[in-house]
Amino acid sequence: MRAIFASVLAVLATAALLPAFMPNTAQAQVKTVRVSFEARMTDESTSIGEGLSWRVFGPTAGEDGKLPLLAQAAGGSKAFDMTPGEYLVHAAYGYAGAVRRVVVSDAPSSEVFVLNAGALQLNGVTADEAKISPALLRFDIYANEADERGERQLIARNVRPGEVVPFPAGTYHVVSDYGHLNAEVRADLRVEPGKVTKATMLHRAARMSFRLVKSAGGDAIADTAWSVITDNGEVITESSSAFPVFVLSEGNYTAIAKNNEKIYSRDFEVLSGIDQDLEVLAE
């Protein structure tokens, strides 16, 4: 059974869209019966009305080692006209899902899939509790348990802020990145069956913009190369923009600007939630 389920999951990644019915041409004269499918988050919850993906597979793998995909449909509850026999049916809802062996008799029937799933809804704020622009915020979801090398399996990448994303019930390790540099926070979150776990993650960081100017308040000098260095000498980022903007975790840094073979620098401090426009004087 484990090998068959593995074949199902292998097919899911490459399956093309097929009509939501069967049998095939060779079975056209064989009697079919209507089989209805629905999915629920828990035993007590109502049917999931949208966002489901249904796939029906034949029980015998082909020469390529994969189970044949016979039909698929998307939405909520679905019904298929099926010839009597044995099938494997996969129901997916976000990152939650279930695979079941279904035996079709000569009478109409219905099948209920219980996914034992909940959902995550994530957001992020800075120290002043101001919401972070969705364009600068992302979440990666990992398995809570690490392997022997200390690495966690990545389950979902770039989950959008505010999006309700279904997951199997369990505990997950969530990594939130504000910007693309060093503003990162982590948390372990529990998904309960039939519930939406809402979490707002606090980033102690700020947006910093940089300009090389001839005098205070002046225009940014073009053709300037920038580097930002931490107080322990690590280069965090580099840019060739005249007016770069970076999100940095709170702490002490040095901004280095290079223009016409001359180098200018300025030490600065990032305060959580306080965006700053930093000028470096070309003198």
C-alpha positions as CSV (number, residue, x, y, z in Angstrom):
1,M,0.0,0.0,0.0
2,R,2.8,2.4,0.8
3,A,4.4,1.9,-2.6
4,I,1.0,2.5,-4.3
5,F,0.5,5.8,-2.4
6,A,4.0,6.8,-3.4
7,S,3.1,6.2,-7.0
8,V,0.0,8.4,-6.6
9,L,2.1,11.3,-5.3
10,A,4.6,10.9,-8.1
11,V,1.8,11.2,-10.7
12,L,0.3,14.4,-9.1
13,A,3.3,16.4,-10.1
14,T,3.0,15.7,-13.8
15,A,-0.6,14.9,-14.5
16,A,-2.3,16.8,-17.3
17,L,-5.9,18.0,-17.1
18,L,-8.4,15.3,-17.9
19,P,-12.2,15.3,-18.1
20,A,-14.0,14.6,-14.9
21,F,-15.5,11.3,-16.0
22,M,-14.7,7.8,-17.2
23,P,-14.6,5.0,-18.4
24,N,-12.2,5.0,-21.4
25,T,-13.1,4.1,-25.0
26,A,-12.6,0.4,-24.5
27,Q,-15.1,0.5,-21.6
28,A,-17.7,2.6,-23.3
29,Q,-20.3,-0.1,-23.3
30,V,-19.8,-1.1,-19.7
31,K,-22.3,0.0,-17.1
32,T,-21.3,3.0,-15.0
33,V,-22.5,4.2,-11.7
34,R,-22.4,7.6,-10.1
35,V,-20.1,8.0,-7.2
36,S,-20.1,11.2,-5.2
37,F,-17.1,12.5,-3.2
38,E,-16.9,15.2,-0.5
39,A,-14.2,16.2,1.9
40,R,-14.3,17.7,5.4
41,M,-11.7,19.2,7.7
42,T,-12.9,17.0,10.6
43,D,-15.6,14.5,11.3
44,E,-17.9,17.2,12.7
45,S,-17.3,19.9,10.1
46,T,-19.3,20.7,7.0
47,S,-18.2,19.8,3.5
48,I,-15.4,21.9,2.0
49,G,-17.1,24.1,-0.6
50,E,-14.2,25.2,-2.8
51,G,-10.4,24.8,-3.2
52,L,-10.4,21.0,-3.4
53,S,-8.5,19.0,-6.0
54,W,-9.8,15.5,-6.8
55,R,-7.8,12.9,-8.7
56,V,-8.8,9.3,-9.6
57,F,-6.2,6.7,-10.4
58,G,-6.3,3.2,-11.6
59,P,-5.0,0.6,-9.1
60,T,-2.3,-0.9,-11.3
61,A,1.0,0.9,-12.2
62,G,2.0,1.1,-15.8
63,E,5.4,0.3,-17.4
64,D,6.7,3.6,-16.1
65,G,5.9,2.6,-12.6
66,K,3.2,5.3,-12.2
67,L,-0.5,4.8,-11.6
68,P,-2.7,5.9,-14.5
69,L,-4.6,9.1,-13.9
70,L,-8.2,8.5,-15.0
71,A,-10.0,11.7,-14.0
72,Q,-9.6,14.8,-12.1
73,A,-11.7,17.8,-11.0
74,A,-11.4,21.0,-8.9
75,G,-13.8,22.8,-6.7
76,G,-15.9,21.3,-3.9
77,S,-17.8,18.1,-3.7
78,K,-17.7,16.2,-7.0
79,A,-19.3,13.2,-8.7
80,F,-17.8,10.8,-11.2
81,D,-19.5,8.2,-13.5
82,M,-17.3,5.1,-12.8
83,T,-17.2,1.5,-13.9
84,P,-17.4,-1.1,-11.1
85,G,-13.9,-1.9,-9.8
86,E,-11.1,-0.6,-7.6
87,Y,-9.6,2.8,-7.7
88,L,-7.3,5.1,-5.7
89,V,-8.7,8.6,-5.0
90,H,-6.7,11.5,-3.8
91,A,-8.3,14.6,-2.3
92,A,-6.1,17.7,-1.8
93,Y,-6.9,20.9,0.0
94,G,-4.0,23.3,0.2
95,Y,-1.2,21.3,1.7
96,A,-3.6,18.9,3.4
97,G,-4.8,15.8,1.6
98,A,-5.8,12.1,1.8
99,V,-5.5,9.1,-0.4
100,R,-8.1,6.3,-0.2
101,R,-8.7,3.0,-2.0
102,V,-12.3,3.0,-3.2
103,V,-14.2,0.0,-4.4
104,V,-17.1,0.8,-6.8
105,S,-20.0,-1.6,-6.9
106,D,-23.0,-1.7,-9.2
107,A,-25.0,0.8,-7.1
108,P,-24.5,4.6,-6.7
109,S,-22.5,5.5,-3.6
110,S,-20.9,8.4,-1.8
111,E,-17.5,8.8,-0.1
112,V,-16.5,11.2,2.6
113,F,-12.8,12.1,3.0
114,V,-11.9,13.5,6.5
115,L,-8.6,15.4,6.1
116,N,-7.9,16.0,9.8
117,A,-6.7,19.5,8.8
118,G,-6.7,23.1,9.9
119,A,-5.1,26.3,8.4
120,L,-2.6,29.0,9.0
121,Q,-3.1,32.7,8.5
122,L,0.1,34.7,9.0
123,N,1.0,38.4,9.2
124,G,3.9,40.5,10.3
125,V,4.4,43.8,12.1
126,T,7.3,46.0,13.3
127,A,8.0,47.2,16.8
128,D,5.4,50.0,16.5
129,E,2.8,47.4,15.5
130,A,2.6,48.8,12.0
131,K,1.7,46.2,9.4
132,I,4.5,45.3,6.9
133,S,3.9,45.8,3.2
134,P,3.0,42.4,1.7
135,A,5.5,43.0,-1.0
136,L,8.3,42.9,1.6
137,L,7.0,40.0,3.7
138,R,7.0,36.3,3.1
139,F,6.7,33.0,5.1
140,D,8.2,29.6,4.6
141,I,6.7,26.7,6.4
142,Y,8.9,23.7,7.6
143,A,8.3,20.5,9.4
144,N,8.8,20.9,13.1
145,E,11.1,17.9,13.4
146,A,14.6,18.1,12.1
147,D,16.5,15.2,10.6
148,E,19.9,13.8,11.8
149,R,21.7,16.7,10.1
150,G,19.5,19.3,11.9
151,E,17.6,20.2,8.7
152,R,13.8,20.6,8.5
153,Q,11.7,19.6,5.4
154,L,10.4,22.6,3.5
155,I,6.6,22.2,3.2
156,A,5.4,25.5,1.8
157,R,7.5,28.4,0.3
158,N,6.5,32.1,0.0
159,V,3.1,31.9,1.8
160,R,1.5,35.3,1.4
161,P,0.5,37.5,4.4
162,G,-3.2,37.2,5.3
163,E,-3.7,34.1,3.1
164,V,-5.6,31.2,4.8
165,V,-3.6,28.1,3.8
166,P,-4.8,24.6,4.8
167,F,-2.3,22.2,6.5
168,P,-2.6,18.8,8.1
169,A,-3.1,19.1,11.9
170,G,0.3,19.3,13.6
171,T,3.1,21.7,14.7
172,Y,5.1,23.6,12.1
173,H,8.2,25.7,12.1
174,V,7.5,29.1,10.5
175,V,10.2,31.4,9.1
176,S,9.2,35.0,8.3
177,D,11.5,37.2,6.3
178,Y,11.0,41.0,6.1
179,G,12.9,42.1,3.0
180,H,15.7,39.9,1.6
181,L,18.6,40.4,4.0
182,N,18.9,39.7,7.7
183,A,15.4,40.6,9.1
184,E,14.1,37.1,10.0
185,V,12.0,35.7,12.8
186,R,11.0,32.2,13.6
187,A,8.2,30.5,15.6
188,D,6.7,27.1,16.1
189,L,2.9,27.1,15.5
190,R,0.3,24.5,16.1
191,V,-2.5,23.8,13.6
192,E,-5.6,22.4,15.2
193,P,-8.1,20.3,13.3
194,G,-11.0,22.4,11.9
195,K,-9.5,25.7,13.1
196,V,-7.5,28.6,11.6
197,T,-4.4,29.4,13.6
198,K,-3.8,33.2,13.2
199,A,-0.3,34.5,14.1
200,T,1.3,37.9,13.8
201,M,5.1,37.8,13.9
202,L,7.1,40.7,15.3
203,H,10.1,41.9,13.2
204,R,12.6,44.1,15.0
205,A,13.8,45.8,11.8
206,A,13.3,48.9,9.7
207,R,13.6,50.2,6.1
208,M,16.7,52.2,5.4
209,S,17.3,54.3,2.3
210,F,20.8,55.7,1.4
211,R,22.0,58.6,-0.6
212,L,25.5,60.0,-1.3
213,V,25.2,63.7,-1.4
214,K,27.4,66.8,-1.7
215,S,25.6,68.6,1.0
216,A,22.8,67.8,3.5
217,G,19.5,67.5,1.7
218,G,21.1,67.4,-1.7
219,D,20.3,65.1,-4.6
220,A,21.7,61.6,-4.7
221,I,25.0,61.3,-6.6
222,A,24.7,58.9,-9.6
223,D,27.1,56.0,-10.3
224,T,27.6,55.2,-6.6
225,A,28.3,51.7,-5.4
226,W,27.1,50.8,-1.9
227,S,28.0,48.3,0.7
228,V,26.4,47.8,4.1
229,I,28.6,46.2,6.8
230,T,27.7,44.9,10.3
231,D,29.6,46.0,13.4
232,N,31.5,42.7,13.2
233,G,32.7,43.3,9.7
234,E,30.2,41.1,7.7
235,V,29.1,42.5,4.4
236,I,25.3,42.3,4.5
237,T,24.5,43.6,1.0
238,E,25.9,45.5,-2.0
239,S,24.2,47.7,-4.6
240,S,25.0,49.9,-7.6
241,S,21.8,52.0,-7.2
242,A,22.2,55.7,-6.5
243,F,19.3,55.5,-4.0
244,P,19.1,52.0,-2.6
245,V,16.6,50.9,0.0
246,F,17.3,47.9,2.3
247,V,15.4,46.3,5.2
248,L,17.8,45.7,8.1
249,S,17.5,44.0,11.4
250,E,18.0,46.4,14.4
251,G,21.6,46.9,15.3
252,N,24.8,48.9,14.3
253,Y,26.1,49.1,10.8
254,T,28.4,51.0,8.5
255,A,27.4,52.3,5.1
256,I,30.2,52.6,2.5
257,A,29.7,54.5,-0.7
258,K,32.2,54.4,-3.6
259,N,32.1,57.1,-6.3
260,N,34.8,58.0,-8.8
261,E,37.3,55.8,-7.0
262,K,36.7,57.7,-3.8
263,I,35.2,56.0,-0.7
264,Y,33.0,57.6,1.9
265,S,31.4,55.9,4.9
266,R,29.1,56.5,7.8
267,D,28.2,54.5,10.9
268,F,24.5,54.2,11.7
269,E,22.0,52.4,14.0
270,V,18.9,50.7,12.9
271,L,16.0,51.1,15.4
272,S,13.1,48.7,15.2
273,G,10.1,50.1,13.4
274,I,11.8,53.4,12.6
275,D,12.4,53.8,8.9
276,Q,15.2,56.3,8.0
277,D,16.7,58.2,5.1
278,L,20.5,58.1,5.6
279,E,22.7,60.6,3.9
280,V,26.5,60.1,3.4
281,L,28.3,63.3,2.7
282,A,30.9,63.2,-0.2
283,E,33.5,65.2,1.6
